[in-house]
Amino acid sequence: MPNNIPTDLLRSFVTVVDLGGFTKAAKALGRTQPAISLQIRRLEDILQTKLIRTSGRQFRLTDDGVALGPYARQMLRLNDDLIAYFSDSALAGWIRVGVPTDFSHSFLLEAISEFAARHPDVRIEIESMLSSDLRVALANDRIDISVALVPEGDVPYLVETTTVEPLWAVKKDVLFDRKAPIPIVRHPDPCEYASRMRNALRMSGRSWRTQLVSRDVEGLQSAVLAGLGATALTPATLKPGMRVAGEDERFPKLAPLKIGLFYKHAVLHDAGHALTQHLLDHIQKNDQPAPA
C-alpha cells in the first residue's frame, strides 16, 4: 500500500459525501462526473477497499467509507489550514454556528467572540439547540458548523472529537435516601445524558423516578438548586449551590460523553475553516471542555 494519499482524492470523496452525489461534487470541484468517479476508484485502489456503492444515481457508504470520513476531514482541514496560514488574504463572509443549549455557553462564546474581534469582516450568526437538533440542522444546511454530542454509530460530518466526564449534580445541602428511588431531572428523550443516568442506575441496581423534564440546561440547574432531584452535568455547568454526588451515596459513575466538531468541508469557505481551527484550539487547550 502506498505511503501517501493525494489530498485531491480525499477532497473528491468528502465532497461527494457532503453534497450528496457525484454530479454535484463534480460541479463544485470544477471537474466532470467521470473524473470524480475515477478519483474515488483510485482512492479505493490505494486503500484496497470499497468505499462507496452506487445504484443508479443513489449511493451509500460502506463501513470502510464511514470509517474514512473523519480521517479524510482531518487531513483536509490540516491541508487547508496550512494553505491559509501562508495566505495574505483577509477573511470575510457569513458563518452560521450551532452551539448546544445544554452546556455553559461561555465556553464556546468566548472563543467565537475572540475570532470575531480578530476578523471584523466575518459575520457570525449563532444558533442554540439540543445536540440532536444541531446535527439535523447541519445536514439540512441551516447551519455551517456545529459543536454537539456524538451519538453511537454512523455520525455524518464529524471532524474531531474530545471526551468529557459527566457528573451527578445535586443541591449542596440535600441528601437523598440511599434506599429510596433517586429523583432525576433530565432533558426529553432522546438524550445522551438521560440515557447515561438510567443505564448507570440500572447497572448498579438503584431505582429512580423522573421528577422533571426540561429542554434547556437552565431548567435542570434551577430544579437541582430547588432540591427537586439530581441530574447529570458537565464540570462547566455546575453552579454555586451544587455539589457532586459520588458512589459513596450510591450514585454510580456515569459513562463519558464524546463531544464532536461537525461541518461539511466541501461547502465551508475560508473563514469557516479558520473558525473551526480556532474552536478546536480552544477546546483542546481547555482542561474541562464542557459542550453537550
ChimeraX commands (.cxc) that place a marker at each C-alpha (Angstrom):
marker #1 position 0.00,0.00,0.00 radius 0.5
marker #1 position 1.40,3.48,-0.89 radius 0.5
marker #1 position 2.64,5.63,1.99 radius 0.5
marker #1 position 0.92,8.79,0.76 radius 0.5
marker #1 position -2.69,9.54,-0.17 radius 0.5
marker #1 position -3.18,12.53,-2.53 radius 0.5
marker #1 position -5.41,15.12,-0.86 radius 0.5
marker #1 position -7.30,15.71,-4.11 radius 0.5
marker #1 position -8.66,12.15,-3.86 radius 0.5
marker #1 position -9.78,12.73,-0.28 radius 0.5
marker #1 position -11.33,16.06,-1.31 radius 0.5
marker #1 position -13.36,14.36,-4.01 radius 0.5
marker #1 position -14.53,11.69,-1.56 radius 0.5
marker #1 position -15.57,14.21,1.10 radius 0.5
marker #1 position -17.27,16.45,-1.46 radius 0.5
marker #1 position -19.35,13.55,-2.81 radius 0.5
marker #1 position -20.46,12.75,0.74 radius 0.5
marker #1 position -21.09,16.37,1.75 radius 0.5
marker #1 position -23.03,17.33,-1.36 radius 0.5
marker #1 position -24.85,14.03,-1.74 radius 0.5
marker #1 position -23.75,12.93,-5.17 radius 0.5
marker #1 position -21.08,12.66,-7.86 radius 0.5
marker #1 position -22.63,15.24,-10.20 radius 0.5
marker #1 position -22.86,17.93,-7.51 radius 0.5
marker #1 position -19.33,17.15,-6.37 radius 0.5
marker #1 position -18.04,17.47,-9.94 radius 0.5
marker #1 position -19.69,20.85,-10.36 radius 0.5
marker #1 position -18.31,22.13,-7.04 radius 0.5
marker #1 position -14.78,20.98,-7.84 radius 0.5
marker #1 position -14.82,22.09,-11.48 radius 0.5
marker #1 position -14.45,18.57,-12.85 radius 0.5
marker #1 position -16.54,16.13,-14.81 radius 0.5
marker #1 position -18.60,13.42,-13.18 radius 0.5
marker #1 position -16.46,10.62,-14.75 radius 0.5
marker #1 position -13.34,12.34,-13.37 radius 0.5
marker #1 position -14.77,12.30,-9.86 radius 0.5
marker #1 position -15.75,8.64,-10.22 radius 0.5
marker #1 position -12.21,7.85,-11.38 radius 0.5
marker #1 position -10.73,9.60,-8.34 radius 0.5
marker #1 position -12.94,7.62,-5.99 radius 0.5
marker #1 position -11.79,4.40,-7.69 radius 0.5
marker #1 position -8.15,5.49,-7.34 radius 0.5
marker #1 position -8.70,6.13,-3.65 radius 0.5
marker #1 position -10.32,2.71,-3.27 radius 0.5
marker #1 position -7.35,1.12,-5.06 radius 0.5
marker #1 position -4.88,2.85,-2.74 radius 0.5
marker #1 position -6.79,1.80,0.37 radius 0.5
marker #1 position -7.62,-1.62,-1.11 radius 0.5
marker #1 position -11.25,-1.44,-0.07 radius 0.5
marker #1 position -14.66,-0.41,-1.38 radius 0.5
marker #1 position -15.75,2.98,-0.04 radius 0.5
marker #1 position -18.91,3.84,-1.99 radius 0.5
marker #1 position -21.53,1.60,-3.57 radius 0.5
marker #1 position -23.74,3.12,-6.25 radius 0.5
marker #1 position -27.17,2.17,-7.54 radius 0.5
marker #1 position -28.32,4.44,-10.37 radius 0.5
marker #1 position -27.98,7.97,-9.05 radius 0.5
marker #1 position -28.07,6.82,-5.45 radius 0.5
marker #1 position -25.03,5.89,-3.37 radius 0.5
marker #1 position -24.24,4.67,0.09 radius 0.5
marker #1 position -21.05,4.46,2.08 radius 0.5
marker #1 position -19.63,1.10,3.04 radius 0.5
marker #1 position -18.43,0.56,6.60 radius 0.5
marker #1 position -14.92,1.46,5.44 radius 0.5
marker #1 position -16.29,4.58,3.75 radius 0.5
marker #1 position -17.88,5.64,7.03 radius 0.5
marker #1 position -14.62,4.98,8.89 radius 0.5
marker #1 position -12.63,7.01,6.36 radius 0.5
marker #1 position -14.80,10.13,6.81 radius 0.5
marker #1 position -13.27,11.63,9.99 radius 0.5
marker #1 position -9.70,10.84,8.86 radius 0.5
marker #1 position -10.29,12.45,5.46 radius 0.5
marker #1 position -11.83,15.56,7.01 radius 0.5
marker #1 position -8.96,15.94,9.47 radius 0.5
marker #1 position -6.37,15.65,6.71 radius 0.5
marker #1 position -8.18,18.19,4.54 radius 0.5
marker #1 position -8.54,20.53,7.50 radius 0.5
marker #1 position -4.79,20.43,8.14 radius 0.5
marker #1 position -4.02,20.88,4.45 radius 0.5
marker #1 position -6.34,23.87,4.08 radius 0.5
marker #1 position -5.19,25.42,7.35 radius 0.5
marker #1 position -1.59,25.22,6.13 radius 0.5
marker #1 position -2.50,26.97,2.88 radius 0.5
marker #1 position -4.44,29.64,4.78 radius 0.5
marker #1 position -1.54,30.22,7.18 radius 0.5
marker #1 position 0.68,31.38,4.32 radius 0.5
marker #1 position -2.06,33.35,2.59 radius 0.5
marker #1 position -2.22,37.13,2.94 radius 0.5
marker #1 position -5.91,37.39,2.08 radius 0.5
marker #1 position -8.24,38.77,4.76 radius 0.5
marker #1 position -11.05,36.57,5.99 radius 0.5
marker #1 position -14.62,37.59,5.20 radius 0.5
marker #1 position -18.07,36.06,4.90 radius 0.5
marker #1 position -21.04,34.80,6.86 radius 0.5
marker #1 position -20.82,31.80,9.20 radius 0.5
marker #1 position -23.73,30.12,10.97 radius 0.5
marker #1 position -22.55,28.30,14.10 radius 0.5
marker #1 position -24.64,25.87,16.14 radius 0.5
marker #1 position -23.94,25.50,19.86 radius 0.5
marker #1 position -25.76,23.21,22.29 radius 0.5
marker #1 position -28.33,24.54,24.74 radius 0.5
marker #1 position -27.25,22.10,27.44 radius 0.5
marker #1 position -23.87,23.44,28.47 radius 0.5
marker #1 position -22.20,26.62,29.68 radius 0.5
marker #1 position -22.37,28.91,26.65 radius 0.5
marker #1 position -19.41,30.97,27.87 radius 0.5
marker #1 position -17.08,28.12,26.91 radius 0.5
marker #1 position -17.66,28.47,23.16 radius 0.5
marker #1 position -19.00,32.01,23.01 radius 0.5
marker #1 position -15.69,33.25,24.38 radius 0.5
marker #1 position -13.82,31.56,21.53 radius 0.5
marker #1 position -16.29,32.81,18.90 radius 0.5
marker #1 position -16.07,36.37,20.26 radius 0.5
marker #1 position -12.27,36.27,20.13 radius 0.5
marker #1 position -12.39,35.15,16.50 radius 0.5
marker #1 position -14.94,37.82,15.55 radius 0.5
marker #1 position -12.79,40.53,17.14 radius 0.5
marker #1 position -9.76,39.44,15.12 radius 0.5
marker #1 position -11.69,39.25,11.84 radius 0.5
marker #1 position -14.13,42.19,11.63 radius 0.5
marker #1 position -15.21,41.30,8.07 radius 0.5
marker #1 position -16.53,37.92,9.21 radius 0.5
marker #1 position -20.16,37.90,10.34 radius 0.5
marker #1 position -21.14,35.10,12.70 radius 0.5
marker #1 position -24.68,34.01,13.47 radius 0.5
marker #1 position -25.15,31.68,16.46 radius 0.5
marker #1 position -27.97,29.14,16.84 radius 0.5
marker #1 position -28.59,27.33,20.12 radius 0.5
marker #1 position -30.33,23.93,20.06 radius 0.5
marker #1 position -30.15,20.45,21.53 radius 0.5
marker #1 position -27.31,18.36,20.09 radius 0.5
marker #1 position -29.65,16.10,18.14 radius 0.5
marker #1 position -31.32,19.13,16.54 radius 0.5
marker #1 position -27.94,20.66,15.70 radius 0.5
marker #1 position -26.91,17.58,13.73 radius 0.5
marker #1 position -30.16,17.72,11.75 radius 0.5
marker #1 position -29.73,21.45,11.10 radius 0.5
marker #1 position -26.23,20.85,9.75 radius 0.5
marker #1 position -27.41,18.04,7.49 radius 0.5
marker #1 position -30.13,20.36,6.11 radius 0.5
marker #1 position -27.69,23.27,5.59 radius 0.5
marker #1 position -29.35,25.53,8.16 radius 0.5
marker #1 position -26.01,25.94,9.95 radius 0.5
marker #1 position -22.40,25.66,8.75 radius 0.5
marker #1 position -20.55,24.46,11.87 radius 0.5
marker #1 position -21.76,22.61,14.94 radius 0.5
marker #1 position -20.35,21.52,18.27 radius 0.5
marker #1 position -22.54,18.71,19.61 radius 0.5
marker #1 position -22.68,15.39,21.42 radius 0.5
marker #1 position -21.52,12.42,19.35 radius 0.5
marker #1 position -24.02,9.54,19.50 radius 0.5
marker #1 position -23.12,5.92,18.90 radius 0.5
marker #1 position -22.98,4.65,15.33 radius 0.5
marker #1 position -22.54,6.40,11.98 radius 0.5
marker #1 position -22.26,10.17,12.51 radius 0.5
marker #1 position -22.02,12.22,9.29 radius 0.5
marker #1 position -19.77,15.29,9.00 radius 0.5
marker #1 position -17.82,14.52,12.19 radius 0.5
marker #1 position -14.31,16.01,12.07 radius 0.5
marker #1 position -12.83,15.89,15.59 radius 0.5
marker #1 position -13.87,14.58,18.99 radius 0.5
marker #1 position -12.92,15.07,22.61 radius 0.5
marker #1 position -14.22,13.42,25.77 radius 0.5
marker #1 position -15.82,14.87,28.89 radius 0.5
marker #1 position -16.90,13.12,32.10 radius 0.5
marker #1 position -20.48,13.92,33.20 radius 0.5
marker #1 position -21.09,14.25,36.92 radius 0.5
marker #1 position -24.06,13.76,39.23 radius 0.5
marker #1 position -25.15,17.24,40.39 radius 0.5
marker #1 position -27.30,17.72,43.49 radius 0.5
marker #1 position -28.13,20.65,45.76 radius 0.5
marker #1 position -25.35,21.34,48.22 radius 0.5
marker #1 position -27.33,20.74,51.41 radius 0.5
marker #1 position -29.56,17.91,50.16 radius 0.5
marker #1 position -29.04,14.24,50.98 radius 0.5
marker #1 position -31.21,11.62,49.29 radius 0.5
marker #1 position -32.39,8.43,50.98 radius 0.5
marker #1 position -29.99,5.71,49.82 radius 0.5
marker #1 position -32.79,3.10,49.83 radius 0.5
marker #1 position -35.40,5.22,48.01 radius 0.5
marker #1 position -35.58,5.77,44.23 radius 0.5
marker #1 position -33.40,8.68,43.11 radius 0.5
marker #1 position -35.48,11.59,41.75 radius 0.5
marker #1 position -33.83,12.67,38.50 radius 0.5
marker #1 position -34.36,15.76,36.38 radius 0.5
marker #1 position -33.45,15.42,32.72 radius 0.5
marker #1 position -33.83,16.54,29.15 radius 0.5
marker #1 position -36.54,14.93,27.00 radius 0.5
marker #1 position -35.65,11.74,25.15 radius 0.5
marker #1 position -33.63,11.05,23.14 radius 0.5
marker #1 position -30.91,12.44,25.39 radius 0.5
marker #1 position -27.36,11.15,25.91 radius 0.5
marker #1 position -27.32,12.47,29.47 radius 0.5
marker #1 position -30.63,10.84,30.39 radius 0.5
marker #1 position -29.62,7.50,28.89 radius 0.5
marker #1 position -26.35,7.55,30.84 radius 0.5
marker #1 position -28.15,8.27,34.11 radius 0.5
marker #1 position -30.67,5.49,33.58 radius 0.5
marker #1 position -28.08,2.97,32.35 radius 0.5
marker #1 position -25.79,3.65,35.30 radius 0.5
marker #1 position -28.62,3.33,37.81 radius 0.5
marker #1 position -29.93,0.19,36.14 radius 0.5
marker #1 position -26.49,-1.46,36.16 radius 0.5
marker #1 position -25.97,-0.56,39.82 radius 0.5
marker #1 position -29.37,-1.86,40.85 radius 0.5
marker #1 position -30.55,1.56,42.03 radius 0.5
marker #1 position -34.12,2.61,41.19 radius 0.5
marker #1 position -35.15,6.09,40.06 radius 0.5
marker #1 position -38.12,8.24,39.14 radius 0.5
marker #1 position -38.28,11.18,36.73 radius 0.5
marker #1 position -39.15,14.29,38.70 radius 0.5
marker #1 position -38.93,16.95,35.97 radius 0.5
marker #1 position -38.18,17.20,32.23 radius 0.5
marker #1 position -36.71,20.38,30.71 radius 0.5
marker #1 position -35.32,21.11,27.25 radius 0.5
marker #1 position -32.74,23.64,28.47 radius 0.5
marker #1 position -29.93,23.35,30.97 radius 0.5
marker #1 position -31.15,26.36,32.94 radius 0.5
marker #1 position -34.33,24.46,33.80 radius 0.5
marker #1 position -32.31,21.49,35.08 radius 0.5
marker #1 position -29.99,23.73,37.06 radius 0.5
marker #1 position -32.95,25.51,38.68 radius 0.5
marker #1 position -34.57,22.19,39.55 radius 0.5
marker #1 position -31.38,20.91,41.18 radius 0.5
marker #1 position -30.93,24.15,43.16 radius 0.5
marker #1 position -34.54,23.86,44.31 radius 0.5
marker #1 position -33.75,20.39,45.66 radius 0.5
marker #1 position -36.12,18.58,43.28 radius 0.5
marker #1 position -33.62,15.94,42.26 radius 0.5
marker #1 position -30.28,15.01,40.73 radius 0.5
marker #1 position -29.08,15.38,37.15 radius 0.5
marker #1 position -26.00,14.79,35.01 radius 0.5
marker #1 position -23.96,17.90,34.21 radius 0.5
marker #1 position -20.51,18.64,32.87 radius 0.5
marker #1 position -17.96,20.46,35.07 radius 0.5
marker #1 position -18.63,23.82,33.39 radius 0.5
marker #1 position -22.38,23.61,34.05 radius 0.5
marker #1 position -22.09,23.10,37.79 radius 0.5
marker #1 position -23.32,26.21,39.59 radius 0.5
marker #1 position -22.71,27.65,43.06 radius 0.5
marker #1 position -25.01,25.89,45.48 radius 0.5
marker #1 position -24.46,22.49,43.83 radius 0.5
marker #1 position -22.16,19.62,44.72 radius 0.5
marker #1 position -21.08,16.41,43.04 radius 0.5
marker #1 position -22.68,13.23,44.39 radius 0.5
marker #1 position -20.47,10.13,44.34 radius 0.5
marker #1 position -20.55,6.39,44.65 radius 0.5
marker #1 position -20.41,6.63,48.45 radius 0.5
marker #1 position -24.01,7.93,48.20 radius 0.5
marker #1 position -24.97,5.18,45.73 radius 0.5
marker #1 position -24.70,7.49,42.73 radius 0.5
marker #1 position -22.96,5.26,40.16 radius 0.5
marker #1 position -20.23,6.57,37.86 radius 0.5
marker #1 position -21.58,7.91,34.55 radius 0.5
marker #1 position -20.19,6.85,31.17 radius 0.5
marker #1 position -18.10,9.53,29.41 radius 0.5
marker #1 position -19.53,11.67,26.64 radius 0.5
marker #1 position -17.94,12.36,23.28 radius 0.5
marker #1 position -18.09,15.95,22.06 radius 0.5
marker #1 position -17.70,16.49,18.33 radius 0.5
marker #1 position -16.97,19.27,15.88 radius 0.5
marker #1 position -19.13,18.84,12.78 radius 0.5
marker #1 position -19.13,20.61,9.41 radius 0.5
marker #1 position -19.37,19.93,5.68 radius 0.5
marker #1 position -15.86,20.52,4.45 radius 0.5
marker #1 position -16.94,20.86,0.84 radius 0.5
marker #1 position -19.22,23.85,1.43 radius 0.5
marker #1 position -17.28,25.71,4.12 radius 0.5
marker #1 position -15.39,28.81,2.95 radius 0.5
marker #1 position -12.00,30.02,4.22 radius 0.5
marker #1 position -13.42,31.99,7.14 radius 0.5
marker #1 position -15.39,28.95,8.26 radius 0.5
marker #1 position -12.32,26.73,8.15 radius 0.5
marker #1 position -10.39,29.31,10.16 radius 0.5
marker #1 position -13.12,29.42,12.79 radius 0.5
marker #1 position -13.19,25.62,13.11 radius 0.5
marker #1 position -9.44,25.62,13.78 radius 0.5
marker #1 position -9.89,28.36,16.37 radius 0.5
marker #1 position -12.66,26.37,18.09 radius 0.5
marker #1 position -10.54,23.21,18.09 radius 0.5
marker #1 position -7.63,25.06,19.64 radius 0.5
marker #1 position -9.95,26.47,22.31 radius 0.5
marker #1 position -11.45,23.07,23.13 radius 0.5
marker #1 position -8.10,21.28,23.27 radius 0.5
marker #1 position -6.46,23.91,25.47 radius 0.5
marker #1 position -9.30,23.89,27.98 radius 0.5
marker #1 position -8.84,21.44,30.85 radius 0.5
marker #1 position -12.58,20.76,31.10 radius 0.5
marker #1 position -14.33,21.14,27.74 radius 0.5
marker #1 position -17.99,21.13,28.54 radius 0.5
marker #1 position -20.29,21.22,25.49 radius 0.5
marker #1 position -23.05,18.62,25.42 radius 0.5
marker link #1:1,2 radius 0.2
marker link #1:2,3 radius 0.2
marker link #1:3,4 radius 0.2
marker link #1:4,5 radius 0.2
marker link #1:5,6 radius 0.2
marker link #1:6,7 radius 0.2
marker link #1:7,8 radius 0.2
marker link #1:8,9 radius 0.2
marker link #1:9,10 radius 0.2
marker link #1:10,11 radius 0.2
marker link #1:11,12 radius 0.2
marker link #1:12,13 radius 0.2
marker link #1:13,14 radius 0.2
marker link #1:14,15 radius 0.2
marker link #1:15,16 radius 0.2
marker link #1:16,17 radius 0.2
marker link #1:17,18 radius 0.2
marker link #1:18,19 radius 0.2
marker link #1:19,20 radius 0.2
marker link #1:20,21 radius 0.2
marker link #1:21,22 radius 0.2
marker link #1:22,23 radius 0.2
marker link #1:23,24 radius 0.2
marker link #1:24,25 radius 0.2
marker link #1:25,26 radius 0.2
marker link #1:26,27 radius 0.2
marker link #1:27,28 radius 0.2
marker link #1:28,29 radius 0.2
marker link #1:29,30 radius 0.2
marker link #1:30,31 radius 0.2
marker link #1:31,32 radius 0.2
marker link #1:32,33 radius 0.2
marker link #1:33,34 radius 0.2
marker link #1:34,35 radius 0.2
marker link #1:35,36 radius 0.2
marker link #1:36,37 radius 0.2
marker link #1:37,38 radius 0.2
marker link #1:38,39 radius 0.2
marker link #1:39,40 radius 0.2
marker link #1:40,41 radius 0.2
marker link #1:41,42 radius 0.2
marker link #1:42,43 radius 0.2
marker link #1:43,44 radius 0.2
marker link #1:44,45 radius 0.2
marker link #1:45,46 radius 0.2
marker link #1:46,47 radius 0.2
marker link #1:47,48 radius 0.2
marker link #1:48,49 radius 0.2
marker link #1:49,50 radius 0.2
marker link #1:50,51 radius 0.2
marker link #1:51,52 radius 0.2
marker link #1:52,53 radius 0.2
marker link #1:53,54 radius 0.2
marker link #1:54,55 radius 0.2
marker link #1:55,56 radius 0.2
marker link #1:56,57 radius 0.2
marker link #1:57,58 radius 0.2
marker link #1:58,59 radius 0.2
marker link #1:59,60 radius 0.2
marker link #1:60,61 radius 0.2
marker link #1:61,62 radius 0.2
marker link #1:62,63 radius 0.2
marker link #1:63,64 radius 0.2
marker link #1:64,65 radius 0.2
marker link #1:65,66 radius 0.2
marker link #1:66,67 radius 0.2
marker link #1:67,68 radius 0.2
marker link #1:68,69 radius 0.2
marker link #1:69,70 radius 0.2
marker link #1:70,71 radius 0.2
marker link #1:71,72 radius 0.2
marker link #1:72,73 radius 0.2
marker link #1:73,74 radius 0.2
marker link #1:74,75 radius 0.2
marker link #1:75,76 radius 0.2
marker link #1:76,77 radius 0.2
marker link #1:77,78 radius 0.2
marker link #1:78,79 radius 0.2
marker link #1:79,80 radius 0.2
marker link #1:80,81 radius 0.2
marker link #1:81,82 radius 0.2
marker link #1:82,83 radius 0.2
marker link #1:83,84 radius 0.2
marker link #1:84,85 radius 0.2
marker link #1:85,86 radius 0.2
marker link #1:86,87 radius 0.2
marker link #1:87,88 radius 0.2
marker link #1:88,89 radius 0.2
marker link #1:89,90 radius 0.2
marker link #1:90,91 radius 0.2
marker link #1:91,92 radius 0.2
marker link #1:92,93 radius 0.2
marker link #1:93,94 radius 0.2
marker link #1:94,95 radius 0.2
marker link #1:95,96 radius 0.2
marker link #1:96,97 radius 0.2
marker link #1:97,98 radius 0.2
marker link #1:98,99 radius 0.2
marker link #1:99,100 radius 0.2
marker link #1:100,101 radius 0.2
marker link #1:101,102 radius 0.2
marker link #1:102,103 radius 0.2
marker link #1:103,104 radius 0.2
marker link #1:104,105 radius 0.2
marker link #1:105,106 radius 0.2
marker link #1:106,107 radius 0.2
marker link #1:107,108 radius 0.2
marker link #1:108,109 radius 0.2
marker link #1:109,110 radius 0.2
marker link #1:110,111 radius 0.2
marker link #1:111,112 radius 0.2
marker link #1:112,113 radius 0.2
marker link #1:113,114 radius 0.2
marker link #1:114,115 radius 0.2
marker link #1:115,116 radius 0.2
marker link #1:116,117 radius 0.2
marker link #1:117,118 radius 0.2
marker link #1:118,119 radius 0.2
marker link #1:119,120 radius 0.2
marker link #1:120,121 radius 0.2
marker link #1:121,122 radius 0.2
marker link #1:122,123 radius 0.2
marker link #1:123,124 radius 0.2
marker link #1:124,125 radius 0.2
marker link #1:125,126 radius 0.2
marker link #1:126,127 radius 0.2
marker link #1:127,128 radius 0.2
marker link #1:128,129 radius 0.2
marker link #1:129,130 radius 0.2
marker link #1:130,131 radius 0.2
marker link #1:131,132 radius 0.2
marker link #1:132,133 radius 0.2
marker link #1:133,134 radius 0.2
marker link #1:134,135 radius 0.2
marker link #1:135,136 radius 0.2
marker link #1:136,137 radius 0.2
marker link #1:137,138 radius 0.2
marker link #1:138,139 radius 0.2
marker link #1:139,140 radius 0.2
marker link #1:140,141 radius 0.2
marker link #1:141,142 radius 0.2
marker link #1:142,143 radius 0.2
marker link #1:143,144 radius 0.2
marker link #1:144,145 radius 0.2
marker link #1:145,146 radius 0.2
marker link #1:146,147 radius 0.2
marker link #1:147,148 radius 0.2
marker link #1:148,149 radius 0.2
marker link #1:149,150 radius 0.2
marker link #1:150,151 radius 0.2
marker link #1:151,152 radius 0.2
marker link #1:152,153 radius 0.2
marker link #1:153,154 radius 0.2
marker link #1:154,155 radius 0.2
marker link #1:155,156 radius 0.2
marker link #1:156,157 radius 0.2
marker link #1:157,158 radius 0.2
marker link #1:158,159 radius 0.2
marker link #1:159,160 radius 0.2
marker link #1:160,161 radius 0.2
marker link #1:161,162 radius 0.2
marker link #1:162,163 radius 0.2
marker link #1:163,164 radius 0.2
marker link #1:164,165 radius 0.2
marker link #1:165,166 radius 0.2
marker link #1:166,167 radius 0.2
marker link #1:167,168 radius 0.2
marker link #1:168,169 radius 0.2
marker link #1:169,170 radius 0.2
marker link #1:170,171 radius 0.2
marker link #1:171,172 radius 0.2
marker link #1:172,173 radius 0.2
marker link #1:173,174 radius 0.2
marker link #1:174,175 radius 0.2
marker link #1:175,176 radius 0.2
marker link #1:176,177 radius 0.2
marker link #1:177,178 radius 0.2
marker link #1:178,179 radius 0.2
marker link #1:179,180 radius 0.2
marker link #1:180,181 radius 0.2
marker link #1:181,182 radius 0.2
marker link #1:182,183 radius 0.2
marker link #1:183,184 radius 0.2
marker link #1:184,185 radius 0.2
marker link #1:185,186 radius 0.2
marker link #1:186,187 radius 0.2
marker link #1:187,188 radius 0.2
marker link #1:188,189 radius 0.2
marker link #1:189,190 radius 0.2
marker link #1:190,191 radius 0.2
marker link #1:191,192 radius 0.2
marker link #1:192,193 radius 0.2
marker link #1:193,194 radius 0.2
marker link #1:194,195 radius 0.2
marker link #1:195,196 radius 0.2
marker link #1:196,197 radius 0.2
marker link #1:197,198 radius 0.2
marker link #1:198,199 radius 0.2
marker link #1:199,200 radius 0.2
marker link #1:200,201 radius 0.2
marker link #1:201,202 radius 0.2
marker link #1:202,203 radius 0.2
marker link #1:203,204 radius 0.2
marker link #1:204,205 radius 0.2
marker link #1:205,206 radius 0.2
marker link #1:206,207 radius 0.2
marker link #1:207,208 radius 0.2
marker link #1:208,209 radius 0.2
marker link #1:209,210 radius 0.2
marker link #1:210,211 radius 0.2
marker link #1:211,212 radius 0.2
marker link #1:212,213 radius 0.2
marker link #1:213,214 radius 0.2
marker link #1:214,215 radius 0.2
marker link #1:215,216 radius 0.2
marker link #1:216,217 radius 0.2
marker link #1:217,218 radius 0.2
marker link #1:218,219 radius 0.2
marker link #1:219,220 radius 0.2
marker link #1:220,221 radius 0.2
marker link #1:221,222 radius 0.2
marker link #1:222,223 radius 0.2
marker link #1:223,224 radius 0.2
marker link #1:224,225 radius 0.2
marker link #1:225,226 radius 0.2
marker link #1:226,227 radius 0.2
marker link #1:227,228 radius 0.2
marker link #1:228,229 radius 0.2
marker link #1:229,230 radius 0.2
marker link #1:230,231 radius 0.2
marker link #1:231,232 radius 0.2
marker link #1:232,233 radius 0.2
marker link #1:233,234 radius 0.2
marker link #1:234,235 radius 0.2
marker link #1:235,236 radius 0.2
marker link #1:236,237 radius 0.2
marker link #1:237,238 radius 0.2
marker link #1:238,239 radius 0.2
marker link #1:239,240 radius 0.2
marker link #1:240,241 radius 0.2
marker link #1:241,242 radius 0.2
marker link #1:242,243 radius 0.2
marker link #1:243,244 radius 0.2
marker link #1:244,245 radius 0.2
marker link #1:245,246 radius 0.2
marker link #1:246,247 radius 0.2
marker link #1:247,248 radius 0.2
marker link #1:248,249 radius 0.2
marker link #1:249,250 radius 0.2
marker link #1:250,251 radius 0.2
marker link #1:251,252 radius 0.2
marker link #1:252,253 radius 0.2
marker link #1:253,254 radius 0.2
marker link #1:254,255 radius 0.2
marker link #1:255,256 radius 0.2
marker link #1:256,257 radius 0.2
marker link #1:257,258 radius 0.2
marker link #1:258,259 radius 0.2
marker link #1:259,260 radius 0.2
marker link #1:260,261 radius 0.2
marker link #1:261,262 radius 0.2
marker link #1:262,263 radius 0.2
marker link #1:263,264 radius 0.2
marker link #1:264,265 radius 0.2
marker link #1:265,266 radius 0.2
marker link #1:266,267 radius 0.2
marker link #1:267,268 radius 0.2
marker link #1:268,269 radius 0.2
marker link #1:269,270 radius 0.2
marker link #1:270,271 radius 0.2
marker link #1:271,272 radius 0.2
marker link #1:272,273 radius 0.2
marker link #1:273,274 radius 0.2
marker link #1:274,275 radius 0.2
marker link #1:275,276 radius 0.2
marker link #1:276,277 radius 0.2
marker link #1:277,278 radius 0.2
marker link #1:278,279 radius 0.2
marker link #1:279,280 radius 0.2
marker link #1:280,281 radius 0.2
marker link #1:281,282 radius 0.2
marker link #1:282,283 radius 0.2
marker link #1:283,284 radius 0.2
marker link #1:284,285 radius 0.2
marker link #1:285,286 radius 0.2
marker link #1:286,287 radius 0.2
marker link #1:287,288 radius 0.2
marker link #1:288,289 radius 0.2
marker link #1:289,290 radius 0.2
marker link #1:290,291 radius 0.2
marker link #1:291,292 radius 0.2
view
